[in-house]
Amino acid sequence: MNWWHICKRELKDIFIKDPRRIGFIFGASLAYLFIFGLLYAPHVVKNVPLIIYNEDQSQLSRALVQALADSERLQIVGQPASEEEMQMYLHEKKAYAAIHIPHDFAQNVMAGRSSPVLMIVDGSNLLITNTVTTTIQEIIVAFSQPISTKLTETAGLLPTLAHNKSAPVQYNLRVLNNPTFSYLNFFVLGLAMAAFQQGVFLPIAASIIGEYKRLPELAGIHPAQVFLGKLLPYFVLCTISFFLTLFISIKAFDIPCKGSLLNLLYLSTAFILTAMGMSSLVASFCKSEITFTKLSLTYAVPAFTISGYIWPLQSMDAFNQFFAYTFPMLYLADTVRDIMVAGYAPLFYRNITVLSLAGICLILLSAWVYARKRRQLVLAAEKNSITAS
């Protein structure tokens, strides 16, 4: 029996004897992609419940209320008649934000005085907090500017001079790569890659653990051939799964792909090698699939959390930064997003080099552990046979 026969035997295990493995390979990343892709399909947070306590009830204050109502990111769910009622809305979570327009709002504005508008936001959900604060600030700035210009014109200035005097600093915003602030583009790819990692881990661990239970079958085969025959089918299938996940993210959820497919192939190859090496090595020390599954699930959350995908690496303390560099996800998730959304990844070559070297070393170490354990088990079997005879 050579590596090709082992490869065919492994394919039979994957598709016939233990079809869970093919389910893990293709199902994990695609499941996360569809679940979170549909969740973030609106791209931005919309219809955040808002209440407005308008003490002024002037034409000007009603115009501000209408400007807030016109935003698709906000949904006015009530206009309380008192401050106590406003606080009750927030306390009971009927609204996540409130606007309080004071009774002298229009009077102060028309007199050329500042008239503060109070904004209260529930900070327990930062996603909602950021959406509400930025949206309301944009609306109030847009609402205030023509009023300020009109008041300045009444002082005798020409319209152009009045505009420049009322808005001496012009603010222009240009957002690269994700101009709509889409959470779909920002978040979903990383979650899919985290699930993809588990989809590589679990079937390979099942294969390695299962191999230790039938060592006599391949006792005369060199460990390098055993590992080549066993891991090659998984490598091919995982590569197909990786690109299928990206293809569906592009076609079904309109996530852009501005980068090179060849770069994505290099990156996926390096990461799959590392994931296969890690799972093979850890599985060599696990007595059952249940033990490995517990370890992999314990590993999955910190691996994604500290990968720098959702929290910038440079904002972490020194210990967590050092810790993060030991996780393969650090080198994969953010790089995939950069290539897809931005078209380039500044640390691409560093990342594929680190992953490739780590993957090769881990696979070689796993093969050495397998050979050593196989030799020990064979010697123990021969010793028991001699003792029995």
JOZI-V959904 format. One record per residue. N is the residue number from 1. RES is the residue in three letters. PHI is phi in whole degrees, 0 to 359 (none if undefined). BURIAL is I if it has 16 or more other C-alpha atoms within 10 Angstrom, else O. D_LAST is the distance of its C-alpha to the last C-alpha in Angstrom with 1 decimal. Layout:
BEGIN
[[N:RES:PHI:BURIAL:D_LAST] [N:RES:PHI:BURIAL:D_LAST]]
END
This chain:
BEGIN
[[1:MET:none:O:29.6] [2:ASN:246:O:32.4] [3:TRP:297:I:34.5] [4:TRP:292:O:36.7] [5:HIS:295:O:34.0] [6:ILE:297:I:32.8] [7:CYS:298:I:36.4] [8:LYS:294:O:36.8] [9:ARG:297:O:33.7] [10:GLU:292:I:35.2] [11:LEU:297:I:38.5] [12:LYS:296:O:36.9] [13:ASP:297:I:35.3] [14:ILE:293:I:38.8] [15:PHE:266:O:40.9] [16:ILE:243:O:38.8] [17:LYS:289:O:35.6] [18:ASP:222:I:37.1] [19:PRO:295:O:40.9] [20:ARG:302:I:41.5] [21:ARG:296:I:40.9] [22:ILE:292:I:43.9] [23:GLY:295:O:45.8] [24:PHE:296:I:45.2] [25:ILE:299:I:46.1] [26:PHE:261:I:49.4] [27:GLY:280:I:50.2] [28:ALA:298:I:50.2] [29:SER:293:I:52.9] [30:LEU:292:I:55.0] [31:ALA:298:O:54.9] [32:TYR:295:I:56.3] [33:LEU:299:I:58.7] [34:PHE:288:I:60.2] [35:ILE:299:O:60.3] [36:PHE:278:I:61.9] [37:GLY:296:I:63.8] [38:LEU:293:O:65.6] [39:LEU:296:O:66.1] [40:TYR:261:I:67.8] [41:ALA:303:I:69.5] [42:PRO:294:O:73.0] [43:HIS:74:I:72.3] [44:VAL:227:O:74.3] [45:VAL:288:I:74.7] [46:LYS:234:O:77.6] [47:ASN:57:O:79.6] [48:VAL:289:I:79.0] [49:PRO:298:I:81.0] [50:LEU:228:I:84.2] [51:ILE:241:I:87.1] [52:ILE:230:I:90.6] [53:TYR:262:I:93.0] [54:ASN:258:I:96.3] [55:GLU:285:I:99.0] [56:ASP:281:I:101.4] [57:GLN:54:I:101.7] [58:SER:268:O:103.9] [59:GLN:298:O:103.9] [60:LEU:292:I:102.1] [61:SER:292:I:99.3] [62:ARG:292:O:98.9] [63:ALA:294:O:98.6] [64:LEU:294:I:95.7] [65:VAL:299:I:94.0] [66:GLN:294:O:94.3] [67:ALA:297:O:92.9] [68:LEU:291:I:89.8] [69:ALA:292:O:89.6] [70:ASP:285:O:89.6] [71:SER:282:O:86.3] [72:GLU:286:O:83.3] [73:ARG:278:I:81.1] [74:LEU:240:I:83.0] [75:GLN:225:I:83.8] [76:ILE:285:I:86.7] [77:VAL:254:I:85.7] [78:GLY:179:I:88.6] [79:GLN:230:I:91.7] [80:PRO:299:I:92.0] [81:ALA:261:O:95.4] [82:SER:209:O:94.6] [83:GLU:293:O:92.3] [84:GLU:297:O:90.6] [85:GLU:294:O:89.8] [86:MET:297:I:88.4] [87:GLN:295:O:86.1] [88:MET:294:O:85.0] [89:TYR:304:I:83.9] [90:LEU:291:I:81.8] [91:HIS:296:O:80.4] [92:GLU:272:O:79.3] [93:LYS:62:O:77.8] [94:LYS:285:O:80.2] [95:ALA:217:I:81.0] [96:TYR:259:I:79.2] [97:ALA:208:I:82.4] [98:ALA:219:I:86.1] [99:ILE:243:I:89.3] [100:HIS:245:I:92.3] [101:ILE:263:I:95.6] [102:PRO:290:I:98.3] [103:HIS:293:O:101.6] [104:ASP:256:O:103.6] [105:PHE:301:I:101.4] [106:ALA:296:I:104.0] [107:GLN:300:O:106.8] [108:ASN:293:O:105.1] [109:VAL:297:I:104.0] [110:MET:292:O:107.5] [111:ALA:274:O:108.9] [112:GLY:83:O:106.7] [113:ARG:261:O:104.7] [114:SER:289:O:100.9] [115:SER:231:I:99.5] [116:PRO:292:O:95.9] [117:VAL:249:O:93.6] [118:LEU:275:O:90.8] [119:MET:243:O:87.3] [120:ILE:245:I:84.6] [121:VAL:230:I:81.0] [122:ASP:285:I:77.9] [123:GLY:273:O:75.7] [124:SER:289:O:72.4] [125:ASN:239:O:71.6] [126:LEU:293:O:72.3] [127:LEU:298:O:72.0] [128:ILE:291:I:74.9] [129:THR:302:I:76.7] [130:ASN:296:O:76.8] [131:THR:296:I:77.8] [132:VAL:294:I:80.7] [133:THR:296:O:82.0] [134:THR:293:O:82.1] [135:THR:295:I:83.6] [136:ILE:293:I:86.3] [137:GLN:300:O:87.2] [138:GLU:299:O:87.7] [139:ILE:294:I:89.8] [140:ILE:292:O:92.0] [141:VAL:297:O:92.6] [142:ALA:295:O:93.5] [143:PHE:288:O:95.7] [144:SER:284:O:97.5] [145:GLN:299:O:98.3] [146:PRO:296:O:101.0] [147:ILE:295:I:102.5] [148:SER:297:I:102.8] [149:THR:296:I:104.3] [150:LYS:296:O:106.9] [151:LEU:294:I:107.9] [152:THR:289:I:108.4] [153:GLU:296:I:110.5] [154:THR:294:O:112.7] [155:ALA:278:O:113.5] [156:GLY:105:O:115.2] [157:LEU:272:O:112.4] [158:LEU:294:O:111.8] [159:PRO:306:O:108.6] [160:THR:295:O:106.8] [161:LEU:294:O:107.8] [162:ALA:295:I:107.0] [163:HIS:295:I:103.5] [164:ASN:294:O:102.9] [165:LYS:286:O:104.3] [166:SER:280:I:102.3] [167:ALA:227:O:99.0] [168:PRO:294:O:99.4] [169:VAL:248:O:95.6] [170:GLN:269:O:94.1] [171:TYR:247:O:90.4] [172:ASN:242:O:88.5] [173:LEU:243:O:84.8] [174:ARG:231:O:82.5] [175:VAL:256:O:78.8] [176:LEU:274:O:76.6] [177:ASN:72:O:73.6] [178:ASN:218:O:73.8] [179:PRO:295:O:77.5] [180:THR:269:O:77.0] [181:PHE:56:O:74.7] [182:SER:290:I:72.2] [183:TYR:287:I:69.3] [184:LEU:298:I:67.5] [185:ASN:293:I:67.5] [186:PHE:282:I:66.7] [187:PHE:253:I:63.9] [188:VAL:292:I:62.1] [189:LEU:300:I:60.5] [190:GLY:295:I:58.8] [191:LEU:296:I:57.3] [192:ALA:296:I:56.1] [193:MET:290:I:54.4] [194:ALA:296:I:52.7] [195:ALA:291:I:51.4] [196:PHE:300:I:50.4] [197:GLN:301:I:48.3] [198:GLN:295:I:46.4] [199:GLY:293:I:46.1] [200:VAL:276:I:44.3] [201:PHE:301:I:42.1] [202:LEU:294:I:40.6] [203:PRO:292:I:39.3] [204:ILE:292:I:37.8] [205:ALA:298:I:36.0] [206:ALA:299:I:34.7] [207:SER:293:I:33.5] [208:ILE:292:I:31.7] [209:ILE:297:I:30.1] [210:GLY:295:O:29.0] [211:GLU:293:I:27.5] [212:TYR:293:I:25.2] [213:LYS:273:O:23.8] [214:ARG:223:O:22.8] [215:LEU:301:I:21.9] [216:PRO:302:O:19.5] [217:GLU:299:O:22.6] [218:LEU:242:I:24.3] [219:ALA:298:O:21.7] [220:GLY:265:O:23.3] [221:ILE:266:O:26.9] [222:HIS:297:O:29.0] [223:PRO:305:I:29.8] [224:ALA:296:I:33.5] [225:GLN:292:I:33.2] [226:VAL:300:I:31.3] [227:PHE:291:I:34.1] [228:LEU:298:I:36.8] [229:GLY:294:I:35.6] [230:LYS:282:I:35.1] [231:LEU:273:I:38.3] [232:LEU:301:I:40.8] [233:PRO:301:I:41.3] [234:TYR:293:I:41.9] [235:PHE:299:I:44.3] [236:VAL:295:O:46.3] [237:LEU:294:O:46.4] [238:CYS:292:I:47.4] [239:THR:296:I:50.1] [240:ILE:299:O:51.5] [241:SER:298:I:51.4] [242:PHE:301:I:53.2] [243:PHE:285:O:56.1] [244:LEU:295:O:56.2] [245:THR:299:I:56.8] [246:LEU:293:I:59.6] [247:PHE:299:O:61.1] [248:ILE:292:O:61.4] [249:SER:297:I:62.8] [250:ILE:283:O:65.4] [251:LYS:281:O:66.3] [252:ALA:272:O:65.9] [253:PHE:239:I:67.1] [254:ASP:59:O:69.3] [255:ILE:287:I:67.5] [256:PRO:291:I:68.9] [257:CYS:231:I:67.0] [258:LYS:268:O:69.2] [259:GLY:266:I:66.5] [260:SER:273:O:64.6] [261:LEU:294:O:61.7] [262:LEU:295:O:60.3] [263:ASN:295:I:60.2] [264:LEU:294:I:58.5] [265:LEU:293:O:55.9] [266:TYR:302:O:55.3] [267:LEU:294:I:55.0] [268:SER:296:I:52.7] [269:THR:300:I:50.4] [270:ALA:296:I:50.2] [271:PHE:291:I:49.7] [272:ILE:297:I:47.0] [273:LEU:302:I:45.0] [274:THR:294:I:45.3] [275:ALA:297:I:44.4] [276:MET:295:I:41.3] [277:GLY:296:I:40.3] [278:MET:297:I:40.9] [279:SER:294:I:39.1] [280:SER:296:I:36.0] [281:LEU:292:I:35.8] [282:VAL:295:I:36.3] [283:ALA:297:I:34.0] [284:SER:296:I:31.2] [285:PHE:252:O:31.4] [286:CYS:258:I:31.9] [287:LYS:277:O:29.3] [288:SER:209:O:31.4] [289:GLU:294:I:34.5] [290:ILE:297:O:36.5] [291:THR:298:O:36.0] [292:PHE:296:I:37.2] [293:THR:300:I:40.1] [294:LYS:298:O:41.3] [295:LEU:296:O:41.2] [296:SER:292:I:43.1] [297:LEU:291:O:45.7] [298:THR:295:O:46.3] [299:TYR:283:O:46.7] [300:ALA:299:I:49.0] [301:VAL:295:O:52.1] [302:PRO:297:O:52.6] [303:ALA:299:I:51.7] [304:PHE:280:I:54.7] [305:THR:296:O:57.0] [306:ILE:263:I:56.8] [307:SER:284:I:56.7] [308:GLY:86:I:60.5] [309:TYR:282:I:61.1] [310:ILE:257:O:63.0] [311:TRP:226:O:64.0] [312:PRO:303:O:65.2] [313:LEU:300:I:62.9] [314:GLN:290:O:66.0] [315:SER:268:O:66.9] [316:MET:274:O:63.7] [317:ASP:286:O:63.3] [318:ALA:300:O:61.6] [319:PHE:296:O:58.3] [320:ASN:292:O:58.0] [321:GLN:298:I:59.1] [322:PHE:299:O:56.3] [323:PHE:298:O:53.8] [324:ALA:297:I:55.1] [325:TYR:292:I:54.3] [326:THR:271:O:50.5] [327:PHE:260:I:50.7] [328:PRO:302:I:50.5] [329:MET:300:I:53.0] [330:LEU:301:I:55.7] [331:TYR:270:I:55.5] [332:LEU:256:I:55.4] [333:ALA:301:I:57.5] [334:ASP:294:I:60.8] [335:THR:291:I:60.6] [336:VAL:300:I:60.1] [337:ARG:298:I:63.2] [338:ASP:299:I:65.2] [339:ILE:294:I:64.5] [340:MET:290:I:65.2] [341:VAL:274:I:68.2] [342:ALA:261:I:69.8] [343:GLY:96:O:68.7] [344:TYR:205:I:67.3] [345:ALA:223:I:65.0] [346:PRO:303:O:66.1] [347:LEU:256:O:62.6] [348:PHE:301:I:60.9] [349:TYR:292:O:59.7] [350:ARG:297:O:58.5] [351:ASN:293:I:56.5] [352:ILE:289:I:54.8] [353:THR:292:O:54.0] [354:VAL:299:I:52.4] [355:LEU:295:I:50.4] [356:SER:296:I:49.3] [357:LEU:297:O:48.1] [358:ALA:296:I:46.4] [359:GLY:297:I:44.7] [360:ILE:297:I:43.4] [361:CYS:298:I:42.1] [362:LEU:293:I:40.4] [363:ILE:294:I:38.6] [364:LEU:297:I:37.5] [365:LEU:295:I:36.2] [366:SER:297:I:34.4] [367:ALA:296:I:32.7] [368:TRP:295:O:31.7] [369:VAL:298:I:30.3] [370:TYR:299:I:28.4] [371:ALA:298:I:26.9] [372:ARG:293:O:25.9] [373:LYS:293:I:24.3] [374:ARG:297:I:22.5] [375:ARG:297:O:21.1] [376:GLN:295:O:20.0] [377:LEU:291:O:18.4] [378:VAL:294:O:16.6] [379:LEU:297:O:15.4] [380:ALA:295:O:14.3] [381:ALA:294:O:12.3] [382:GLU:294:O:10.6] [383:LYS:296:O:10.0] [384:ASN:294:O:8.6] [385:SER:293:O:6.2] [386:ILE:296:O:5.2] [387:THR:296:O:5.5] [388:ALA:292:O:3.8] [389:SER:281:O:0.0]]
END
